[in-house]
Amino acid sequence: MLFDTHAHLNAEQFDEDLHEVIERAQQEGVENMVIVGFDRPTITRAMELVEQFDFMYAAVGWHPVDAIDMTDEDLAWIEELANHPKVVAIGEMGLDYHWDKSPKDIQKEVFRKQIQLAKRVKLPIVIHNREATADIVEILKEEGASEVGGIMHCFSGSVEVAEECINMNFYISLGGPVTFKNARKPKEVAEAVPLDKLLIETDCPYLAPHPHRGKRNEPGYVKLVAEEIAALKGITYEEVAKKTTENAKKFFGIK
C-alpha cells in the first residue's frame, strides 16, 4: 500500500475527472493521501474533499508566494481548522525566492507565525522551499520547529542539508524529480537517507515523474517514485511502499 503525502486534488486541474483519478490511484495501491491547502480557495476545497473521502486527510497553511495576501483573519481561520479531526498538519509553508510576489521579510514573518501556530495546536509542519534553504533552516532552528517536527516537501537539497533536517525531527519527502534522469541531488538523497526517515509524494498536478514528465501528475504516479527509490537503494519496491506508508501514518498520527 502507498501513501501520497502531498497531493493537490483540490486544484482545478482535477475538476473534470476527479473520480477517475482517484480510481486509478487506488488501482495502483494508493491507500491514503494528504490534500494540501495553501490559501482560502484551496483550503476550502481540501476540507470538502476530506469530508467526502475517508482515506483523505488535510494539511492547511499559507503558501510563501502569497504571504503578502495573508491576514490575521486567515491565520485565525487556519488555527480553528487545526481542531478538525482530519487536519493532520499545518502547511504548506516556508520560503520561495524564485517568484517575487511577496517580499522576503513578509515571507519570513508569515513563515514564523505559522510555525508558532503549529506549536500551539501541536501539529507537524509541511515545508515548501524554493531557492531559500539557508534561511529556512535558520528559521526552523530559531523557532524551535523540532518540537512539532515536519516534512521537507519535495526535497531538492543536498544530503548534508537532509541530515541537518532529520536532526531537527523532520522527514525527507521525495516526489517526481527523483525519477528524472538528470536529477543528481534527489537520487543521492534517496540513496543516503535512511528508509525510516523517507516519505513519498506526487505534489500533483505538478512535477509528474518520468515517463509522464511535463504532463498532469496524479496520485497513482506515486508508485513510480517508490519504484525509483527501491532501485536506488537496492531493495524491493514492497519494502519502500510498506515503510514509507508506516512512516506517514506515524508522522500524521493516523491509526
C-alpha positions in Angstrom: 0.0 0.0 0.0 1.1 3.5 -0.8 0.6 6.9 0.9 0.8 10.1 -1.2 1.8 12.6 1.5 1.4 15.7 -0.7 -1.4 16.0 -3.3 -3.4 18.9 -4.7 -6.5 17.1 -5.8 -8.1 20.4 -4.7 -6.6 22.0 -7.8 -8.9 23.0 -10.7 -6.9 20.6 -13.0 -8.9 17.7 -11.4 -12.4 19.3 -11.6 -13.4 17.3 -14.7 -12.3 13.8 -13.8 -11.6 13.6 -10.0 -13.3 10.2 -9.5 -11.4 8.6 -12.4 -8.1 9.9 -10.9 -9.0 8.5 -7.5 -9.9 5.2 -9.0 -6.6 5.0 -10.9 -4.7 5.8 -7.7 -6.5 3.0 -5.8 -5.7 0.6 -8.6 -2.0 1.4 -8.1 -2.3 0.7 -4.4 -2.6 4.2 -3.0 -4.3 3.7 0.3 -4.1 7.3 1.8 -3.3 10.8 0.7 -2.9 14.2 2.3 -4.6 17.1 0.4 -2.7 20.3 0.9 -4.4 23.7 1.0 -2.3 26.8 0.8 -4.8 29.8 0.5 -8.5 30.4 1.1 -9.9 28.6 -2.0 -7.6 25.5 -1.9 -8.1 25.1 1.9 -11.8 25.3 1.5 -11.7 22.7 -1.3 -9.3 20.4 0.7 -11.8 20.4 3.6 -14.7 19.5 1.3 -12.6 16.5 -0.1 -11.6 15.1 3.3 -15.3 15.3 4.4 -16.2 13.3 1.3 -13.5 10.7 1.2 -12.5 8.7 4.3 -9.0 7.9 3.0 -8.0 11.6 2.5 -6.6 13.9 5.2 -5.7 17.6 5.0 -2.8 19.9 5.6 -3.8 23.6 5.9 -1.4 26.6 5.7 -0.4 29.6 3.6 2.0 29.5 0.7 5.0 31.8 0.8 4.4 33.1 -2.7 1.1 34.5 -1.4 2.4 35.6 2.0 1.7 39.2 1.2 -2.1 38.4 1.0 -2.4 36.6 4.3 -4.4 38.4 7.0 -4.7 37.9 10.8 -8.2 36.5 10.0 -6.7 33.9 7.7 -4.3 32.8 10.4 -7.1 32.6 12.9 -9.1 30.5 10.5 -6.2 28.1 9.9 -5.9 27.7 13.7 -9.6 27.0 14.0 -9.4 24.4 11.2 -6.5 22.7 13.0 -9.1 21.3 15.5 -10.8 19.3 12.7 -10.1 15.5 13.2 -8.9 15.1 9.6 -6.4 18.0 9.6 -3.1 16.3 10.3 -0.5 19.1 9.6 0.0 22.8 9.1 1.3 23.9 5.7 2.5 24.1 3.2 4.5 27.0 4.5 8.1 28.2 4.0 10.0 30.5 1.7 10.1 30.9 -2.1 12.7 33.1 -3.5 12.0 32.1 -7.1 8.9 34.3 -7.5 9.0 37.9 -6.3 5.3 38.5 -5.5 5.9 38.6 -1.7 8.9 40.4 -0.2 11.3 38.2 1.7 10.7 39.9 5.0 6.9 39.3 4.7 7.5 35.7 3.7 9.7 35.2 6.8 7.2 36.8 9.1 4.3 34.6 7.8 6.5 31.5 8.0 7.4 32.2 11.6 3.7 32.9 12.5 2.7 29.5 11.1 5.4 27.6 13.0 4.2 29.3 16.2 0.6 28.3 15.3 1.7 24.7 14.7 3.3 24.6 18.1 0.2 26.0 19.7 -2.1 23.4 18.1 0.6 20.6 18.4 0.6 19.6 14.7 3.6 19.0 12.5 4.5 21.3 9.6 5.0 20.9 5.8 7.8 22.9 4.4 7.9 24.5 0.9 11.4 25.5 0.0 12.5 27.1 -3.3 15.9 28.7 -3.5 15.8 29.5 0.2 17.5 26.6 2.0 19.8 28.6 4.4 17.0 30.9 5.6 14.5 28.1 6.0 16.9 26.0 8.2 17.8 29.1 10.2 14.1 30.0 10.9 13.3 26.3 11.8 16.1 26.4 14.4 15.2 29.8 15.8 11.5 29.0 16.1 12.1 25.6 17.7 10.3 23.7 14.9 11.8 20.4 16.1 9.2 20.5 18.9 6.5 19.5 16.4 8.7 18.2 13.5 7.7 18.2 9.9 8.2 17.3 6.3 10.7 18.8 3.9 8.2 18.6 1.0 9.6 17.7 -2.5 13.1 17.9 -1.1 15.7 19.2 -3.6 18.6 19.9 -1.4 21.9 18.1 -0.6 22.5 15.0 1.5 24.1 17.3 4.1 21.0 19.5 4.3 18.8 16.4 4.5 20.8 15.2 7.5 20.5 18.6 9.2 16.7 18.5 8.7 16.5 14.9 10.0 18.4 16.1 13.2 15.6 18.7 13.6 12.9 16.0 13.7 12.0 16.2 10.0 11.2 13.6 7.4 12.5 13.9 3.8 9.8 13.6 1.2 10.7 12.8 -2.4 8.5 13.2 -5.5 8.7 13.0 -9.3 12.1 14.7 -9.7 13.8 11.6 -8.1 12.8 9.8 -11.3 14.3 12.4 -13.7 17.5 11.2 -15.5 19.5 14.3 -14.7 18.3 14.7 -11.1 21.6 14.0 -9.3 20.7 15.5 -5.9 17.4 13.8 -5.3 18.9 10.4 -6.3 21.8 10.9 -3.9 19.4 11.8 -1.1 17.2 8.7 -1.9 20.3 6.6 -1.5 21.7 8.2 1.6 18.6 9.0 3.8 17.6 6.0 6.0 14.3 4.4 4.9 12.7 5.2 8.2 13.1 9.0 7.5 11.7 8.9 4.0 8.2 9.8 2.7 6.9 9.8 -0.9 4.6 12.2 -2.6 3.4 13.5 -6.0 2.7 17.2 -5.5 0.1 16.6 -8.2 -0.8 18.1 -10.6 2.8 19.3 -10.7 6.1 17.5 -11.1 4.9 14.4 -12.8 7.5 11.6 -12.7 9.2 10.0 -15.7 7.8 8.9 -18.2 4.9 11.4 -17.6 7.2 14.4 -17.1 5.6 17.6 -18.4 2.0 16.2 -18.2 -0.5 16.4 -15.4 0.6 14.5 -12.3 -1.8 12.4 -10.3 -1.6 10.3 -7.0 -1.3 7.0 -8.8 2.1 8.0 -10.1 3.5 7.9 -6.6 4.2 4.3 -7.3 6.8 5.4 -9.8 8.6 7.4 -7.1 8.6 4.3 -4.8 9.9 2.1 -7.5 12.8 4.5 -8.3 13.8 4.8 -4.6 13.7 1.0 -4.3 16.1 0.7 -7.4 18.4 3.4 -6.0 18.6 1.7 -2.6 18.8 -1.8 -4.0 15.8 -3.0 -2.0 12.4 -4.2 -3.0 9.5 -2.0 -4.1 7.4 -3.7 -1.4 9.9 -2.6 1.3 9.7 1.0 0.2 5.9 1.0 -0.1 5.4 -0.6 3.3 7.9 1.5 5.2 7.0 4.9 3.7 3.4 4.2 4.4 4.2 3.3 8.1 6.3 6.5 8.3 3.5 8.6 7.0 0.9 7.1 9.3 3.2 7.6 12.3 4.1 11.1 11.3 0.4 12.2 10.7 -0.9 10.3 13.7 -3.2 8.2 11.6 -4.2 4.8 13.1 
